[in-house]
Amino acid sequence: MPQLNERWPSRSGSGLGCLLLLVSFCMVVPGSVVHATEDTKRPNVVLLMSDDQGWGEAGYLGHPVLRTPNLDAMAANGLRLDRFYAGSPVCSPTRATVLTGRSNDRTGVFDHGYALRLQERTLAQALRDAGYATAHFGKWHLNGFRGTQGAPVLASDPHSPGAFGFDYWLSSNSNFELNPLLSRMGRFEELGGDSSDVLAAEAVQFMTRNARAGKPFLVAVWYSAAHRPHDASEADQRAYADLGGKPRRYYGELAAMDRSIGAIRRILQELGIDRDTLVWFCSDNGGLSRIGPDTVGGLRGSKGTIYEGGLRVPAVVEWPAGMASPRASTFPSSTLDIFPTLVDILDLPDSVMLRPVDGMSLRPLFEREQGPRSKPIPIRHGNRAALIDNDYKLLTDRLGSGEYELYDLSKDPQEKKNLFERESVIATRMVKQLEEWNRSVEASVAGRDYPEGRVLPGEPEPREWRDAPEYEPYRAELEKRFDRGWWPFRKRS
């Protein structure tokens, strides 16, 4: 039976130790500043994604409790996307939309815990082939394993981040909390401190190394904050001491994530590459329903629904060299747009994206506010679907039932007044669009988009990692870790 110390090092230190390590990474040696070029066609790219952070959960959006000074600074210096949509109301599907620019169902990621098909073409592959150093840090959740509690990604996993273009990775199947157990390219490591600090320290080291080598980079930092069961250091909980145990830990997690974003922005500034680095922050789905204060900014619904509260998320893009001036935009946009936007910015061939692509480039929006969006934003999750066409949103909870709802979000962002009968012309047009799009998705599900014309065998069905034979050699030691009080077995207030 493999032993713990044969598989990963013992805990590397306390939370304070992790913070000291982070500070050391952020200290640039005098005279070592990297002088960025004026060529904005090859910016570095940093993609930051929170987990379950709802619309309105940021200081710059007026949240009554949460303090996010670093996100607020990003928003003041960049482009606020105030009508930004996650590709799905749950996490794995949205992650698939980021990497492919395609609706999650096209890629085989129908729900949380589904694997991204190996036949897909990804953003990381495209940038790696364009000469970028690529790295993933944090929650992966695209390799076919379910479960709130994540386990380190195995070196032998055919759906690891490395299989999709990330040359370096420190990742978990799913969620992790304080003192996270992660996989560094297949080697298990238990790291000390808040998980957001850990990810930032690792990202800072990777960015520093590549910036000093003159190599552009793509870094994806996919946080576990603030997914349940919620854990935060006592220090991070202190600012929210007046709240109950669960909200106090929840907001403490988001405060730690905000601090880590500050560390990432700071190293870019100290390296002298902040002007030529595009940093894109968003959440993976809408907010939770059992956290107070309200996580969705007064919108209808929450995570898991296709109403605004389940789909609209905070988002900011910061890229000083590529933007005219800081501002807030209400132009409808989505995680589906990230890949097409970067293809446009980097002038990559269209062939790097598999067709059909459901997103569109937002590059013109970086220069000035745009008129109506030319391409509606489609969403499909399970038997539910929505189509967002500028002010109007059509949705159904049962595809094929003929039952639809229609809302004018410009006048009714809370989706209280169903206009499906009253606005029959708009409703008829949008139903036709949605049904046509849905038929194209069905063709994608069957594999018609791939050169082979079918889905190749071998894609795994969703399963719990505890039941997977691949994890059998590690199970005893992992369960010992659980027995030491590691969640989800620890009781919560």
C-alpha positions in Angstrom: 0.0 0.0 0.0 1.5 3.4 -1.0 2.3 5.6 2.0 1.5 9.3 2.3 5.1 10.4 2.3 5.9 8.4 -0.8 3.2 10.2 -2.7 3.4 13.8 -1.6 5.5 16.0 0.7 4.2 16.8 4.2 2.6 20.2 4.7 4.9 22.9 3.6 4.1 25.4 6.3 1.5 27.5 7.9 -0.8 30.1 6.3 1.7 32.7 7.4 4.5 30.8 5.7 2.5 30.7 2.4 2.0 34.5 2.6 5.7 35.0 3.3 6.5 32.8 0.2 4.1 34.9 -1.8 5.7 38.1 -0.7 9.2 36.7 -1.6 7.9 36.0 -5.1 6.6 39.5 -5.5 10.0 41.1 -4.7 11.7 41.8 -8.0 15.5 42.1 -7.8 16.6 45.7 -8.6 17.5 46.1 -12.2 15.6 43.0 -13.2 12.5 44.8 -14.5 11.2 43.3 -17.7 10.6 46.0 -20.3 7.4 45.2 -22.2 7.3 45.9 -25.9 4.7 48.2 -27.5 3.4 45.3 -29.6 -0.1 44.7 -28.2 -0.8 41.8 -30.5 1.0 39.4 -28.2 -0.1 40.3 -24.7 0.4 37.9 -21.8 -3.0 36.5 -20.7 -4.2 35.8 -17.2 -7.6 34.2 -16.7 -9.0 34.3 -13.2 -12.1 32.5 -12.3 -13.9 32.4 -8.9 -16.3 29.6 -7.9 -20.0 30.4 -7.1 -19.4 34.1 -6.8 -22.7 35.7 -7.6 -23.6 38.9 -9.5 -23.1 41.8 -7.2 -20.6 40.1 -4.9 -17.9 42.7 -5.2 -17.2 46.0 -3.5 -17.3 47.9 -6.8 -20.8 46.6 -7.4 -22.0 47.9 -4.1 -22.2 44.8 -2.0 -23.2 45.7 1.6 -20.7 43.4 3.3 -17.9 42.0 1.1 -14.8 44.1 0.7 -12.8 43.5 -2.5 -10.2 46.3 -2.8 -8.2 44.6 -5.5 -11.2 43.7 -7.7 -12.3 47.3 -7.2 -8.9 48.5 -8.4 -9.2 46.3 -11.4 -12.7 47.6 -12.2 -11.4 51.2 -11.8 -8.5 50.6 -14.2 -10.2 48.3 -16.7 -13.4 47.3 -18.5 -16.3 46.4 -16.2 -18.5 43.9 -18.0 -21.8 44.5 -16.2 -23.8 42.1 -18.3 -21.5 39.2 -18.4 -22.9 35.6 -18.5 -21.4 32.3 -17.4 -21.7 29.7 -20.1 -23.8 27.6 -17.8 -25.4 27.8 -14.4 -22.9 25.2 -13.0 -19.2 25.0 -13.0 -17.7 22.3 -15.3 -19.8 23.3 -18.3 -18.7 27.0 -17.9 -15.1 25.9 -17.8 -15.6 24.1 -21.1 -17.0 27.2 -22.7 -13.9 29.2 -21.6 -11.5 26.7 -23.2 -13.4 26.2 -26.5 -15.7 29.2 -27.2 -18.5 26.6 -27.7 -21.6 25.7 -25.8 -20.7 23.1 -23.2 -23.1 20.5 -24.6 -21.2 20.6 -27.9 -18.1 19.6 -26.0 -19.6 16.7 -24.1 -19.6 18.6 -20.7 -23.3 18.3 -20.1 -23.1 18.9 -16.3 -20.6 19.2 -13.5 -18.2 16.3 -13.4 -18.3 15.5 -17.2 -15.0 15.2 -19.1 -14.1 17.6 -21.9 -13.8 15.5 -25.1 -10.3 15.0 -26.3 -11.4 15.9 -29.8 -12.1 19.5 -28.8 -9.6 22.3 -29.7 -8.8 24.5 -26.7 -7.5 28.0 -26.0 -4.5 26.6 -24.2 -3.5 24.5 -27.2 -3.9 27.5 -29.5 -1.7 29.8 -27.4 0.9 27.0 -26.7 1.2 26.5 -30.4 1.6 30.3 -30.9 4.7 30.2 -28.6 3.1 30.9 -25.2 4.1 29.2 -22.0 0.8 27.8 -20.6 -0.1 26.9 -17.0 -3.2 25.9 -15.0 -3.5 26.4 -11.3 -6.4 25.2 -9.2 -9.8 23.6 -9.9 -9.9 21.6 -13.1 -13.2 19.7 -13.0 -13.0 18.7 -16.7 -11.8 15.1 -16.3 -14.9 13.2 -15.6 -14.8 13.1 -11.7 -17.7 14.3 -9.6 -17.8 15.3 -6.0 -17.6 18.4 -3.9 -14.3 17.2 -2.4 -11.6 17.1 -5.0 -8.6 14.9 -5.3 -5.2 15.7 -6.9 -5.3 15.0 -10.7 -3.3 11.9 -11.5 -0.3 11.9 -13.7 -1.9 9.1 -15.8 -5.2 11.0 -16.2 -5.9 11.2 -20.0 -8.0 14.3 -19.4 -5.5 16.2 -17.2 -4.8 19.9 -18.0 -1.8 18.8 -19.9 -4.0 16.9 -22.4 -5.6 20.2 -23.3 -2.6 22.4 -23.8 -1.4 23.4 -20.3 2.3 22.6 -20.2 2.5 23.2 -16.5 -0.2 22.5 -13.9 -0.9 22.4 -10.2 -4.5 21.1 -10.1 -7.3 19.3 -8.3 -10.2 17.4 -9.8 -12.6 19.6 -7.9 -12.7 21.8 -4.8 -10.1 22.3 -2.1 -9.8 24.6 1.0 -7.2 25.6 3.5 -3.8 23.7 3.3 -4.8 22.2 -0.1 -3.7 18.9 -1.5 -2.9 19.4 -5.2 -1.1 17.7 -8.0 2.0 19.2 -9.5 2.1 17.5 -12.9 1.0 14.3 -11.2 3.0 14.6 -8.0 0.8 15.1 -5.0 1.7 18.0 -2.7 0.1 19.3 0.5 0.6 23.1 0.6 0.2 25.3 3.6 -2.1 28.3 3.9 -5.2 29.6 2.2 -5.8 28.0 -1.1 -6.1 31.3 -2.9 -2.8 32.4 -1.6 -1.2 29.1 -2.6 -2.5 29.5 -6.2 -1.3 33.1 -6.4 2.1 32.3 -5.1 2.5 29.5 -7.8 1.2 31.8 -10.6 3.5 34.6 -9.5 6.5 32.2 -9.7 5.5 31.0 -13.2 4.8 34.4 -14.5 8.1 35.8 -13.1 10.1 33.0 -14.6 8.6 33.4 -18.1 8.6 37.2 -18.1 12.3 37.2 -17.3 12.9 34.7 -20.1 11.0 37.0 -22.5 8.3 34.4 -23.2 4.7 35.3 -23.3 2.4 33.3 -21.1 -1.2 32.1 -20.6 -2.0 31.5 -16.9 -5.4 30.2 -15.8 -6.0 30.5 -12.1 -9.3 28.8 -11.3 -10.0 29.3 -7.6 -12.0 27.0 -5.3 -13.3 30.1 -3.5 -16.1 30.4 -2.5 -17.6 27.0 -3.2 -19.0 25.1 -0.3 -18.3 23.8 2.3 -16.5 27.2 2.9 -13.4 27.5 4.9 -11.3 30.5 5.7 -8.6 31.4 8.2 -9.5 33.1 11.4 -7.8 36.2 10.2 -9.9 36.4 7.0 -13.1 35.7 9.0 -12.4 38.5 11.4 -13.8 41.3 9.2 -17.1 39.5 9.1 -17.3 38.5 12.7 -20.9 39.9 13.0 -22.2 37.3 10.5 -23.0 33.7 11.3 -20.5 30.9 10.9 -21.2 29.9 7.3 -21.4 33.5 5.9 -18.4 34.5 7.9 -16.3 31.7 6.3 -17.8 32.4 2.9 -16.9 36.0 2.8 -13.5 35.2 4.4 -12.8 33.0 1.4 -13.7 35.7 -1.0 -11.5 38.2 0.9 -8.6 35.8 0.6 -9.2 35.4 -3.1 -9.3 39.2 -3.5 -5.9 39.4 -1.7 -4.5 36.9 -4.1 -5.7 38.9 -7.1 -3.8 41.8 -5.6 -0.6 39.8 -5.5 -1.0 38.8 -9.1 -1.6 42.4 -10.3 1.3 43.6 -8.2 3.8 41.3 -9.7 2.8 42.3 -13.2 3.4 45.9 -12.2 6.7 45.2 -10.6 7.9 43.2 -13.6 6.9 46.1 -15.8 4.5 44.0 -17.9 1.2 45.1 -16.5 0.4 47.3 -19.6 0.9 44.3 -21.9 -0.9 41.7 -19.9 -4.6 41.0 -20.4 -6.2 40.0 -17.1 -9.8 38.6 -17.4 -11.7 37.9 -14.2 -15.1 36.3 -13.9 -17.1 33.7 -11.9 -18.1 30.3 -13.1 -21.8 30.6 -12.4 -24.3 32.6 -10.4 -24.5 32.9 -6.6 -25.7 30.6 -3.9 -29.2 30.7 -2.5 -28.5 30.1 1.2 -25.9 32.8 2.0 -26.7 36.2 3.4 -26.6 39.0 2.4 -28.1 38.3 -1.0 -25.5 36.8 -3.4 -27.1 37.7 -6.7 -27.7 41.5 -6.4 -31.5 41.2 -6.4 -31.7 39.1 -9.5 -34.1 36.2 -9.9 -32.7 32.7 -9.3 -29.4 31.4 -8.2 -26.7 28.8 -9.1 -28.3 26.0 -11.1 -31.1 28.1 -12.6 -31.2 29.8 -16.0 -32.6 33.0 -14.6 -30.3 35.9 -14.3 -29.2 35.0 -10.8 -27.9 31.7 -12.0 -26.0 33.1 -15.1 -25.0 36.7 -14.7 -21.7 37.0 -12.9 -19.1 39.7 -12.1 -16.5 40.2 -14.7 -13.6 42.7 -15.4 -11.0 42.8 -18.1 -7.8 44.8 -17.5 -5.4 45.5 -20.3 -4.0 49.0 -20.3 -2.1 48.8 -23.6 -5.2 47.5 -25.4 -8.0 49.6 -24.0 -8.9 53.2 -24.7 -9.9 54.1 -21.1 -11.5 52.5 -18.1 -15.3 52.3 -18.1 -18.3 50.1 -17.3 -20.1 48.4 -20.2 -23.6 46.9 -20.4 -22.9 45.2 -23.7 -24.0 41.6 -23.3 -21.0 39.2 -23.2 -20.2 35.7 -22.1 -17.5 33.2 -21.2 -18.1 31.9 -24.7 -16.4 35.1 -26.0 -13.1 34.7 -24.3 -11.5 32.3 -26.8 -12.7 34.2 -29.9 -11.6 37.5 -28.4 -8.0 36.2 -27.8 -7.9 34.7 -31.3 -8.8 38.2 -32.7 -6.3 40.0 -30.5 -3.4 37.6 -31.3 -4.4 37.3 -35.0 -4.5 33.5 -34.8 -6.0 31.5 -37.7 -9.7 30.7 -37.3 -8.7 27.0 -37.6 -7.5 27.0 -34.0 -11.2 27.0 -32.9 -13.5 24.1 -33.7 -16.7 25.0 -35.5 -19.4 26.0 -34.8 -18.2 28.7 -32.4 -20.9 30.1 -30.2 -19.0 33.2 -28.9 -17.7 36.3 -30.7 -14.8 38.6 -30.3 -15.1 41.5 -27.9 -12.0 43.3 -29.2 -14.0 46.2 -30.6 -15.6 46.7 -27.1 -12.2 47.3 -25.7 -11.9 50.4 -27.8 -15.4 51.9 -27.5 -18.9 51.0 -26.5 -20.6 48.9 -29.2 -24.2 48.9 -30.5 -26.4 45.9 -30.4 -24.7 42.5 -30.2 -24.9 40.8 -33.5 -24.8 37.2 -32.2 -27.2 36.1 -29.4 -25.8 34.3 -26.3 -27.1 30.7 -26.2 -27.2 28.5 -23.1 -28.2 24.9 -22.7 -28.0 22.9 -19.5 -29.9 19.6 -19.1 -33.3 20.1 -20.6 -33.3 23.8 -20.1 -32.1 26.5 -22.5 -32.0 30.3 -22.9 -31.2 32.7 -25.6 -30.1 36.3 -24.7 -30.5 38.7 -27.6 -29.5 42.1 -26.4 -32.4 43.4 -24.2 -34.5 40.2 -24.6 -34.1 36.8 -23.1 -36.0 33.7 -24.0 -35.9 30.7 -21.8 -37.5 27.3 -21.3 -37.2 24.8 -18.5 -38.3 22.0 -20.9 -36.8 21.9 -24.3 -39.4 20.6 -26.8 -42.4 21.4 -24.6 -43.2 24.6 -26.5 -43.4 26.4 -23.1 -41.3 29.6 -23.1 -40.8 32.7 -21.1 -39.6 36.1 -22.5 -38.2 39.0 -20.6 -37.1 42.5 -21.5 -34.0 42.8 -19.3 -33.6 46.5 -20.0 -36.8 47.1 -18.1 -37.2 44.0 -16.1 -33.8 42.6 -14.9 -35.5 40.7 -12.1 -37.5 38.7 -14.8 -40.9 39.3 -13.2 -43.0 40.1 -16.2 -43.3 37.3 -18.8 -43.8 39.0 -22.2 -44.1 35.8 -24.3 -47.7 36.3 -25.3 -47.6 40.1 -25.5 -44.4 40.4 -27.7 -45.4 37.6 -30.1 -43.3 38.8 -33.0 -40.1 38.9 -31.0 -41.0 35.6 -29.2 -41.6 33.8 -32.6 -38.3 35.0 -33.9 -36.4 34.0 -30.9 -38.0 30.6 -30.6 -37.0 29.9 -34.1 -33.4 31.0 -33.4 -33.2 28.9 -30.3 -34.7 25.8 -31.9 -32.3 26.1 -34.9 -29.4 26.5 -32.6 -30.5 23.5 -30.5 -30.6 21.3 -33.6 -27.0 22.3 -34.3 -26.0 21.4 -30.8 -27.6 18.0 -31.2 -25.4 17.5 -34.2 -22.3 18.5 -32.1 -23.4 16.1 -29.4 -23.3 13.3 -31.9 -19.8 14.3 -33.0 -20.6 15.8 -36.4 -18.2 18.7 -35.8 -15.1 16.5 -35.5 -13.0 15.4 -38.5 -14.0 11.8 -37.7 -17.7 12.7 -37.9 -18.4 10.9 -34.6 -17.3 10.9 -30.9 -14.4 8.6 -30.5 -14.7 5.8 -27.9 -13.1 6.1 -24.5 -14.6 9.2 -23.1 -15.4 8.5 -19.4 -18.8 8.8 -17.8 -19.0 11.0 -14.7 -18.0 9.1 -11.5 -16.9 9.7 -8.0 -13.1 9.6 -7.7 -13.5 7.5 -4.5 -15.0 4.8 -6.6 -12.5 4.9 -9.4 -9.9 2.1 -9.6 -7.2 4.7 -10.5 -7.4 6.1 -7.0 -7.4 2.8 -5.2 -3.6 2.9 -4.4 -4.1 6.3 -2.7 -7.4 5.8 -1.0 -6.2 4.6 2.4 -3.9 7.6 2.9 -6.5 10.0 1.6 -9.0 8.7 4.0 -6.5 9.1 6.9 -6.3 12.8 5.8 -10.1 12.9 6.0 -10.0 11.4 9.5 -7.7 14.2 10.6 -10.7 16.5 10.2 -10.4 17.4 6.6 -13.7 18.4 5.1 -16.3 17.2 4.1 -16.4 15.0 7.2 -15.9 17.9 9.6 -19.2 19.1 11.1 -20.2 22.7 10.3 -22.1 25.3 12.2 
